[in-house]
Amino acid sequence: WAPEMHYIKSVKNWFIVACMNESAGGRGSFILRSKTGKPEGPYENIEGNKDKAIFPNIDGSLFEDTDGTVYFVGHNHYIARMKPDMSGFAEELKTLKEKKYNPEPYIEGAFIFKYDNKYHLVQAIWSHRTSEGDTYVEKKGVTSPKTRYSYDCIIATADNVYGPYGKRYNAITGGGHNNLFQDKDGNWWATMFFNPRGAQAAEYKVTCRPGLIPMLYENGKFKPNHNYQAK
């Protein structure tokens, strides 16, 4: 069972990163490549995960840099450069250098893309609003059913893919776990996974559903385009 999948069209081929959780009999992320060079596949395991998951946790994704180098990005803070033939990792997994919260919360859904000569690290967190307006207090544990825990998209930027990444900012309130991309007209979009907790989750009949958010890039940051009008 692969509840989350990430596609990438590399200069080398089409690839899928799929992950499983404990309820499926094991936790891990797998990289698959198209046997035909076509997006519809069929797909096969790369050599790096024929015997077991190449990454022992969820939320794997791939990032291809402008020089053609491909990196695996895992769960929340992990990265490894791929071999040129995409058969496995070319190096040991590294921990990204980041400006962290204090205390650091549970983070997932890591994704990296490059724009405006910057690397943008996208992550998802659960947080709750305080009485100070747009201030959010990050929580390590999400346990209270009485607290309205939002599921937010946070982004930080760096000049190097490994970091250090600067101060995180909340790009999408309630719309965490994202890929950001430009369409053929140059418009920015963010996919999202609606996943609140506690009292906020109880307000909806259905959560954990996909969505698409129009975005803007202004002054070095991404934010929702609230004035977008669908054609």
Disulfide bonds with the S-S distance in Angstrom:
none
